[in-house]
Amino acid sequence: MPKLTFFFGPGACSLVPHITLEEGGIPFEPKPVALRKGQQRTPEYTALNPKGKVPMLLVDGRPLTENVAIAYYLAKTFPEAKLLPLGDTEAEAHALSLLAWCASGVHPRMSPFFGPQRFCDLPDSADSVKKLAGEDTAKNFPLIEKQLTGKQWALGDQWSIIDAYFFVFWRWANFLKIDVSAYPNYAKHAERMAERPAVKRALAREAEATAAFEKAA
């Protein structure tokens, strides 16, 4: 079994593989990264991940980055965990399509809420950037709602990594006070996710890391 070391930032999109590792019962060494302190940009970190971001998974010391790649690696390396549908090429491709959409279609549209100055540095532009991000998010959430209609999980009866990604977006929406009242299926999905022991363990670890960072400040 490979030795896995997982670098994550509390509250960031790295919660996706964090939950996945816990769901799969996969042994790993957690390494929290204080994003607000810029630990992801230190020479020590960028020597492993020049992108300077999370998540990062060290596989026997070799860095693997990007949520989709990490998700696929975990699903293929630990097939018994049933993290993604494997063996059926079309089903596997469909799952990867949803994962890619989460990473490239939903996630980037919400990122401007957290740092509008990184998208436009003109004076007094933050509100406009956030407004555009809100409009894009309002187009994506109905698609997630439709994907969850009549299903317990994103792909049906079997939990998958896509559910972790959907859960992260829901948490961000609530943190940002985005109106989500129009998405009852999505709300029920989030409730089911919050009750899963693996999710509770990942969130508890992230809360513990946040508290430690604040104490050290």
Number of C-alpha atoms within 10 A of each C-alpha: 9 11 14 19 19 23 22 27 24 21 15 15 21 22 24 25 26 26 25 27 24 17 22 17 12 13 13 17 12 15 14 21 22 17 18 9 11 11 17 23 16 12 12 11 17 14 11 16 19 13 13 18 22 23 25 25 27 18 16 11 12 12 14 17 18 17 24 21 15 18 23 16 14 20 22 16 12 15 15 9 17 17 23 22 21 15 9 9 10 11 14 13 13 14 20 20 13 20 22 17 14 21 17 12 15 20 19 14 21 21 15 20 21 11 13 17 15 11 14 14 10 8 7 10 13 18 11 12 18 20 13 15 18 18 12 16 20 15 12 17 20 15 12 18 19 14 17 23 17 11 14 16 20 25 20 13 9 14 18 22 29 23 23 23 24 25 24 19 19 19 13 18 18 11 9 12 9 13 10 15 8 11 17 13 18 25 17 13 21 19 12 14 19 14 10 12 13 19 23 15 15 21 18 12 16 21 14 13 19 18 12 13 16 9 8 7 7
